[in-house]
């Protein structure tokens, strides 16, 4: 049975009740235009396609090149970044350690700051897609669209979704001639490496339940924030989780993330992304058993919760790498096909049961069976519910800072007291969210509080060669207290009112107009009736079917 999606906040919450829906005919007109443009793509030369793609990507991401309150170099050169060890090398990406020379040091010597540079060879991905032009045209269109969506999702979350337990990017750099995207990220501990070292140092003993619970607590804070915005991470595994020297857990790698803003997108959420060992039964079924499109099972945010349960198994038993371990790598699918609950699945696996008890909690098996590793997606708890669960309340401290101190003392320092990698003990946005996308002067008084309480509305007109795109001139509402602006933009993309590369430029311009409105409101002592709407006209990135594009945005207070 397909998983029913429970949207944490419906997009209709941000639209006025009287707002008419875009007629299906108009949506089809836009989709027809996009379809015609994709026909043109197939006639273009590869170099042209790469050039157009790289130009659109560069113009889109120029708005998030660096944090204005923590500036890093936005050119990856030897004079600005000293590269070190190669951590990973693949066909489409690589990861190297680096140290960034200070952007502004004046007459004072400042130590270079450690970081990692993640390079994504988008050009190589495009080349492979273009080599498959002999395939069905629809497949080609879908792959191009999916590639753009994945790139924008990761860049947006790393730069705009601000939370202390979500990884942030120091800088985002696009190299146009090679069609590469480079992300400058904090250099932190990878959880997978810490778990491996713990296993070696402790002779294969399971991790202590207190350490496990404290890590899970911070992960649930990140997931709760993402799930409230209807974002599925889609790849929870130890390789995508990091820790600072201060004990803060960071969730990273959002290339597979999806935002589900309506039921139509929910029905299309079925691609089995992520590591197969950490997939829920719905995703493993789609990966291994599906033969026709109608057989696919949908999944939702509960898929992340299942992966969290498998992560706990990994920290207890080092699944799936324990050589004497008997839990199958595709155990979720086996449980589904045999209709067997988790506690029955492992009933005869004495080593795993003993390890769960040795970790410090004799009720862990039953807890996982009833909650995270429940076959019924609707029966799995939300991330918020896990934060209030027995596991967290029993084994975590009341204060999150106390948890972090415990992780530093009993986990990080035990494994790397000497700090062999010379990681920064603290840094901007490392252990708290210090760089929200709000002007610094808003923090001098209570302007930032008023900003988050205020509701805004905007009207957006998108022009392709001075021709208004059908359906784009629609009023949409949002607040700064959540990610509702991103949701409205993603809904517009789904309705073909926007291109995916338009999201970040439009997002930035809307935010800037909101800040201007707040300054005007402050000048008028928050008599909002005296505040006139703010508007801006600016260029949009080129698309495959149109090189000259622009947008007009009008933003105003919503009563």
C-alpha positions in Angstrom: 0.0 0.0 0.0 1.3 3.4 -0.9 2.5 5.5 2.1 0.1 8.4 2.8 1.9 11.7 3.1 1.0 13.9 6.0 2.2 17.4 5.1 3.4 19.2 8.2 2.0 22.5 6.7 -0.1 22.6 3.6 0.9 25.2 1.1 -2.7 26.5 1.2 -1.8 27.8 4.7 0.3 30.5 2.9 -2.2 31.4 0.2 -5.2 33.7 0.7 -8.6 31.8 0.8 -9.9 33.6 -2.2 -6.8 32.9 -4.3 -8.0 31.1 -7.5 -6.0 28.2 -8.7 -4.1 28.4 -12.0 -6.3 26.9 -14.7 -5.1 23.6 -15.9 -5.0 25.0 -19.5 -2.5 27.7 -18.5 -0.3 25.1 -16.7 -0.4 23.0 -19.8 0.6 26.0 -22.0 3.7 26.5 -19.8 4.5 22.8 -19.8 4.1 22.8 -23.6 6.6 25.7 -23.8 9.1 23.8 -21.6 8.5 20.7 -23.7 9.3 22.6 -26.9 12.4 24.0 -25.3 13.6 20.5 -24.4 13.1 19.5 -28.0 15.5 22.3 -28.9 18.0 21.0 -26.3 18.4 17.8 -28.3 19.3 19.9 -31.4 22.0 21.9 -29.7 25.6 20.9 -29.6 27.0 19.5 -26.4 29.3 22.5 -25.9 26.3 24.9 -26.2 24.4 22.9 -23.7 27.3 22.9 -21.2 27.8 26.6 -21.7 24.1 27.5 -21.2 23.9 25.2 -18.1 27.1 26.7 -16.6 25.9 30.3 -17.2 22.5 29.7 -15.7 24.1 27.9 -12.7 26.6 30.8 -12.1 24.0 33.5 -12.4 21.7 31.7 -10.1 24.3 30.9 -7.4 25.9 34.3 -7.4 23.4 35.3 -4.6 24.9 32.7 -2.2 28.6 32.9 -3.1 29.5 33.7 0.5 27.9 34.7 3.8 27.9 38.5 4.1 28.6 38.1 7.9 31.3 35.5 7.5 33.1 36.2 4.2 35.2 33.5 2.6 37.1 33.7 -0.8 34.8 33.0 -3.7 37.6 32.0 -6.0 39.4 28.6 -5.6 43.0 29.5 -6.3 46.4 28.6 -4.8 46.8 32.1 -3.4 43.5 31.8 -1.5 43.2 28.2 -0.6 46.0 25.8 0.2 44.7 22.3 -0.6 45.8 19.2 1.4 44.8 15.6 1.5 42.4 14.0 -1.1 39.6 12.5 1.0 37.5 11.2 -1.9 37.8 10.9 -5.7 35.0 9.8 -8.0 33.9 10.3 -11.6 31.5 13.1 -10.7 32.9 14.6 -7.5 36.0 14.9 -5.2 36.7 16.1 -1.7 39.9 17.6 -0.5 41.0 19.2 2.8 42.1 22.8 2.5 43.1 25.9 4.5 41.7 29.3 3.5 43.9 32.4 3.8 42.0 35.3 5.5 39.9 37.3 3.1 40.7 40.5 5.1 43.6 40.5 7.5 45.0 44.1 7.4 48.2 44.3 9.5 47.2 41.4 11.9 48.4 37.9 11.2 45.4 35.5 11.1 45.7 31.7 11.0 44.4 30.1 7.8 41.0 28.5 8.5 40.5 24.8 7.9 37.8 23.6 5.5 37.1 21.0 2.9 36.4 21.7 -0.8 33.7 19.6 -2.4 33.9 19.7 -6.2 31.0 18.5 -8.3 31.8 18.0 -12.0 28.4 18.9 -13.4 29.9 18.9 -16.9 30.8 15.2 -16.7 27.2 14.4 -15.6 25.8 16.4 -18.5 28.1 14.6 -20.9 26.8 11.3 -19.7 23.2 12.4 -20.0 23.9 13.7 -23.6 25.5 10.4 -24.5 22.1 8.8 -23.9 20.3 10.9 -26.5 19.5 7.7 -28.3 17.2 6.8 -25.4 13.6 7.9 -25.2 13.3 11.7 -25.2 11.2 11.7 -22.1 13.9 10.0 -20.1 16.4 12.7 -21.3 14.1 15.5 -20.2 13.5 13.9 -16.8 17.2 13.5 -16.2 18.0 17.1 -17.0 15.2 18.3 -14.8 16.2 16.0 -11.9 19.8 17.1 -12.1 18.9 20.8 -11.9 16.5 20.2 -9.0 19.1 18.2 -7.0 21.8 20.8 -7.5 19.5 23.7 -6.5 18.1 21.8 -3.5 21.5 21.1 -2.0 22.8 24.6 -2.6 19.7 26.2 -1.2 19.7 24.1 2.0 23.4 24.6 2.7 23.0 28.4 2.3 19.5 29.3 3.3 18.1 26.7 5.7 19.7 27.9 8.9 19.8 25.6 11.9 22.6 24.7 14.3 22.3 21.0 13.4 22.3 21.5 9.6 25.6 21.9 7.7 26.2 25.3 6.2 28.4 26.3 3.3 31.2 28.9 3.7 31.3 29.6 0.0 29.6 28.4 -3.2 31.8 28.8 -6.4 30.8 28.0 -10.0 33.5 27.7 -12.6 31.8 28.4 -15.8 34.3 27.2 -18.4 34.6 23.7 -16.8 31.0 23.6 -15.6 32.0 22.7 -12.0 30.3 23.5 -8.7 32.6 23.8 -5.7 31.3 24.0 -2.1 33.6 25.2 0.7 32.4 23.5 3.8 33.6 23.3 7.4 36.1 20.7 8.2 34.6 18.5 10.9 34.6 15.0 12.2 32.7 12.5 10.1 30.5 10.2 12.3 31.5 7.1 10.2 35.2 7.7 11.0 34.5 8.2 14.7 32.4 5.0 14.9 35.2 3.0 13.1 37.8 4.4 15.5 35.6 3.7 18.5 35.2 0.1 17.3 39.0 -0.3 17.0 39.9 1.3 20.3 37.2 -0.5 22.2 37.8 -3.9 20.8 34.5 -4.1 18.9 32.3 -3.2 21.9 29.0 -1.5 21.2 28.8 2.3 21.7 27.3 3.5 25.0 23.6 4.2 24.8 24.1 7.7 26.3 26.4 8.7 23.4 24.0 7.2 20.9 21.0 9.0 22.4 22.8 12.3 22.5 23.7 12.0 18.8 20.2 11.0 17.9 18.7 13.9 19.8 20.6 16.5 17.8 19.8 14.6 14.5 16.1 14.8 15.4 16.4 18.5 16.0 17.7 18.8 12.4 15.1 16.4 11.0 12.3 18.2 12.9 13.3 21.5 11.3 13.5 20.0 7.8 10.4 17.9 8.1 8.4 21.0 9.2 9.4 22.5 5.9 8.3 19.2 4.2 11.9 18.4 3.2 12.9 14.7 3.2 16.6 14.3 3.7 16.5 11.0 1.9 20.0 9.7 2.8 20.5 9.4 6.5 23.7 7.5 7.1 26.9 8.0 9.2 28.9 9.3 6.1 26.5 12.3 5.9 26.7 13.2 9.6 29.4 15.3 11.2 30.5 16.5 14.6 32.3 19.7 15.6 35.0 19.7 18.3 32.4 21.3 20.5 30.1 18.3 20.3 27.5 19.7 17.8 26.0 17.2 15.4 25.6 18.4 11.8 23.4 16.8 9.1 24.9 17.2 5.6 24.7 16.0 2.0 21.4 17.2 0.6 21.8 16.1 -3.0 19.0 13.5 -2.6 16.7 15.7 -0.6 13.2 16.4 -1.8 10.6 19.0 -0.9 7.0 17.8 -0.9 4.8 20.9 -1.2 1.6 19.2 -2.5 -0.1 15.9 -2.9 0.9 15.7 -6.5 4.5 15.7 -5.6 3.9 13.3 -2.8 2.6 10.7 -5.3 5.8 11.1 -7.3 8.1 10.6 -4.2 9.2 7.0 -4.9 12.8 7.1 -6.3 14.9 4.8 -4.0 17.6 7.4 -3.2 20.2 6.9 -0.5 22.3 4.0 0.8 20.4 0.7 0.3 21.3 -0.6 3.8 19.6 2.3 5.4 16.4 2.3 3.2 13.0 1.5 4.6 10.9 -1.3 3.1 9.1 1.0 0.8 12.4 2.2 -0.8 14.0 -1.3 -0.9 10.9 -2.6 -2.6 11.1 0.1 -5.3 14.8 -0.7 -5.7 14.6 -4.5 -5.9 11.1 -5.7 -6.7 9.3 -3.1 -9.0 8.7 -4.2 -12.5 6.1 -1.6 -13.7 5.5 2.1 -12.9 2.2 1.2 -11.2 4.0 -1.0 -8.7 6.0 1.8 -7.1 5.4 2.6 -3.4 5.4 6.2 -2.2 7.4 7.3 0.9 7.5 10.4 3.0 9.4 11.9 5.9 8.9 8.6 7.8 11.7 7.1 5.5 14.2 9.3 7.4 13.0 8.0 10.7 13.6 4.4 9.6 17.1 5.3 8.5 17.6 6.8 12.0 16.7 3.5 13.5 19.3 1.7 11.3 21.9 4.2 12.3 21.3 3.2 16.0 21.8 -0.4 14.9 25.1 0.6 13.2 26.3 2.3 16.4 25.4 -0.8 18.5 26.5 -3.6 16.2 28.4 -1.9 13.4 25.8 -3.2 10.9 26.3 -4.1 8.1 30.1 -4.5 8.6 30.2 -7.0 11.6 31.5 -10.2 10.1 29.7 -12.5 12.6 26.5 -10.5 12.3 23.5 -12.2 10.8 21.2 -9.3 10.1 20.7 -9.2 6.3 21.6 -6.1 4.4 18.1 -5.9 3.0 16.4 -6.8 6.2 13.7 -4.2 5.8 12.4 -5.8 2.6 12.5 -9.2 4.2 10.5 -7.9 7.2 7.9 -6.5 4.7 7.6 -9.6 2.6 7.3 -11.9 5.6 5.2 -9.4 7.6 7.6 -9.9 10.4 8.1 -7.2 13.1 11.7 -6.2 14.0 11.7 -8.0 17.3 10.8 -11.3 15.6 13.4 -10.7 12.9 16.2 -10.6 15.4 14.8 -13.0 17.9 17.4 -15.7 17.2 20.3 -13.3 16.6 21.8 -13.6 20.0 24.9 -11.5 19.3 22.8 -8.5 18.2 20.4 -8.9 21.2 23.3 -9.1 23.6 25.0 -6.0 22.0 21.8 -4.0 22.5 21.8 -4.9 26.2 25.5 -4.2 26.5 25.0 -0.8 25.1 23.2 0.0 28.3 19.5 -0.2 27.5 17.7 -3.5 27.8 14.6 -2.1 26.3 16.3 -0.9 23.1 15.0 -3.8 21.0 11.4 -3.2 21.9 11.8 0.6 21.5 13.1 0.2 17.9 10.4 -2.4 17.1 7.6 -0.1 18.2 8.9 3.2 16.8 11.7 3.8 14.3 11.8 0.3 12.7 8.1 -0.2 12.6 7.0 -1.6 9.2 4.0 0.7 9.1 5.2 4.2 8.0 2.3 5.9 9.7 3.2 4.2 13.0 6.8 5.6 13.0 7.1 8.6 15.3 8.0 12.0 14.0 11.3 13.6 14.8 9.5 15.8 17.4 8.0 12.8 19.1 11.3 11.1 19.3 12.7 14.2 21.1 10.0 13.6 23.8 10.5 9.8 23.9 11.9 7.5 26.6 15.2 7.1 24.7 16.0 10.8 24.8 14.5 11.7 28.3 16.2 8.8 30.0 19.7 9.0 28.5 20.1 12.7 27.6 20.7 15.7 29.9 18.0 18.4 30.3 20.3 20.9 28.6 21.6 20.5 25.1 24.8 22.1 26.1 25.4 19.5 28.7 24.9 16.8 26.1 27.5 18.5 23.9 30.0 18.7 26.8 29.4 14.9 27.4 30.1 14.1 23.7 33.2 16.2 23.8 34.6 14.6 27.0 33.4 10.9 26.5 33.5 10.6 22.8 35.5 13.1 20.8 38.4 13.6 23.3 38.6 9.9 24.0 39.1 9.2 20.3 41.1 12.3 19.3 42.2 14.3 22.3 45.3 15.4 20.4 43.2 16.8 17.5 45.4 15.2 14.8 43.4 16.9 12.0 43.9 20.3 13.6 40.2 21.1 13.5 38.9 24.4 14.8 37.5 24.1 18.3 34.9 26.8 17.4 33.9 28.7 14.4 31.2 30.8 12.9 28.0 28.7 12.8 29.8 25.7 14.2 28.0 25.2 17.5 25.1 27.7 17.2 23.2 29.4 14.3 25.0 32.7 14.2 24.5 33.8 10.6 20.8 33.9 9.8 20.0 35.8 6.6 19.0 38.9 8.5 20.9 42.2 8.5 23.2 42.7 11.4 21.5 46.0 12.5 18.2 44.1 13.0 19.9 42.5 16.1 20.7 45.8 17.7 17.0 46.0 18.8 14.0 43.8 18.5 13.6 44.3 14.7 14.5 40.7 14.1 11.8 39.5 16.4 9.2 41.7 14.7 10.4 40.4 11.3 9.7 36.8 12.3 6.3 37.6 13.6 5.2 39.5 10.5 3.4 38.0 7.5 4.3 39.1 4.0 2.9 38.7 0.6 4.5 39.0 -2.9 3.4 39.2 -6.5 5.9 37.8 -9.0 5.8 38.3 -12.8 8.3 36.3 -14.9 9.1 37.5 -18.4 10.6 35.4 -21.2 11.7 37.8 -23.9 9.4 40.4 -22.4 6.5 37.9 -22.6 4.7 37.4 -19.3 4.8 33.7 -18.4 1.3 32.5 -18.0 0.2 32.0 -14.4 3.2 33.6 -12.8 1.4 36.8 -11.7 0.0 35.2 -8.5 -0.1 36.5 -4.9 1.7 34.2 -2.4 2.1 34.6 1.3 5.0 33.7 3.7 6.7 34.4 6.9 10.4 34.6 8.0 9.8 32.4 11.0 9.8 29.2 8.8 10.7 28.1 5.3 7.3 29.0 3.8 9.0 31.3 1.2 10.9 28.3 -0.2 7.7 26.3 -0.3 5.9 28.8 -2.3 8.7 29.0 -4.8 8.9 25.3 -5.2 5.2 25.1 -5.7 5.6 27.7 -8.5 8.3 25.5 -10.1 6.0 22.5 -9.9 3.3 24.6 -11.6 5.8 25.6 -14.4 5.6 29.3 -13.4 9.4 29.3 -12.6 12.5 27.5 -13.7 14.4 25.7 -10.9 17.4 28.0 -11.4 15.1 31.0 -10.7 14.5 30.0 -7.1 17.6 31.4 -5.4 17.7 34.8 -7.3 14.0 35.3 -6.6 14.3 34.2 -2.9 17.2 36.7 -2.4 15.4 39.6 -3.9 12.2 38.9 -1.9 14.2 38.8 1.3 15.9 42.1 0.5 12.6 43.8 -0.2 11.3 42.4 3.2 14.2 44.0 5.0 13.5 47.4 3.3 9.9 47.1 4.4 10.9 46.4 8.0 13.2 49.5 8.0 10.3 51.6 6.6 8.0 50.1 9.3 10.5 51.0 12.0 10.7 54.6 10.7 6.9 54.9 10.9 6.9 53.3 14.4 5.3 50.1 12.9 2.3 51.9 11.6 2.1 49.4 8.6 -0.6 51.4 6.8 2.1 54.1 6.0 4.4 51.5 4.5 4.2 51.3 0.7 4.9 48.2 -1.2 8.5 47.6 -2.3 9.3 46.4 -5.8 12.3 45.4 -8.0 12.9 44.4 -11.6 16.0 42.2 -12.2 17.4 39.7 -14.7 16.9 36.0 -14.3 19.3 33.2 -15.4 18.9 32.1 -19.0 17.0 28.9 -19.7 17.5 26.5 -22.5 14.7 28.1 -24.5 15.2 31.8 -23.7 18.4 33.7 -23.1 16.8 37.0 -22.0 14.7 36.6 -19.0 13.6 38.9 -16.1 11.3 39.1 -13.1 9.4 41.8 -11.3 8.6 41.4 -7.7 6.3 43.4 -5.5 6.4 42.7 -1.7 4.1 44.1 0.9 2.9 43.5 4.4 0.0 41.0 4.7 -2.7 41.8 7.3 
